[in-house]
Amino acid sequence: MTETSPQVASLMASEAYRRVVATLAAEHERTVEDIVTLTQIPSPPFQEAERARAYEAMLRAHGLEDVEMDEAGNVMGVRPGTGNGPLIVVAAHLDTVFPAGTDVTVRREGTKLFAPGVGDDTRSLAVLLAYMRALDAGGIRTQSDILFVGDVGEEGLGDLRGIRHLFTKGKYRERIKAFITVDSPEMDRIAVGGIGSKRYRVTFRGPGGHSFGAFGTVNPMYAMAQAMQELAQTKVPEKPRTTFAVTVTGGGTSINAIPNEVWMDVDMRSQSAEELAKLEAHFQAVVHAAVAAENAARSTRTGKNRRRVQAGRRSAGRRDGGGQRAGAARHRGNYRAWLPAQP
């Protein structure tokens, strides 16, 4: 069990801290109402604008200064400090993993709320509002300015575009000295370590054709299956923990047609940047080899030889070992493998 530092113990014993805790308890139902209100505003990936506008209005109502929506769609506002302290960002993400059209009606059963996205991460948006009220009620003045942020693009292919913008193009980028994200119902631990991840969509393309009439023509589905199988046999270290998974697949047009395009999404992670780089290089080699093997195995007379790689964005990522967000950005790349044809 970690010992409480004297500074933290002193803070927790103060009258101001007791007022903060009392306010959080007294306003519990208000926080629940905020959770329900925000959850029932759909916010699928790349469609966070409606919820962002609602949250922006909430930030204004809570008395933050310089409330705005930036170019990426993040909404934010400043709780000024006493001065001479670093800028601290406290964030929760606006988007949910669920696609447009998902029923986001909240159902309450006792002390539990049930709805798509209610825990990831809508609850945290409401918690940030509760923190603001509690700090004000307790008369807490921080030395640092606190920038409260509802960020976009955390889920799926959003690629953390909101946080990327905040740190690379946002107007506060030169001032940010600490970043805290609230992104889990689990409040008994703080993640400070990190896991790097890289994500790819691999698209395999070929000439296609009728399953009977064009039998013997290169089939991108076979190349993808070969790549998946080879990746599945990859040995990675347990320490530093390194993982990979083919997570989503798609493509094809009909039961009686050789597909002209198929694709798969791949997620790779590691506690070690070196091991992640090795896994990524191996993965790319596997894809190239699978394409080459399929071209050698079947006819390629109906198309031209071609292969190209589209490099995706790269940035440092941080996560703890359990997968909880610890801040910064995650990796993603785009990779297209073409099934070339031979004369």
Summary of the structure (lengths in Angstrom):
residues: 343
radius of gyration: 24.5
end to end distance: 69.0
largest distance: 82.1
contacts: 1075
relative contact order: 0.13
helix: 33%
strand: 24%
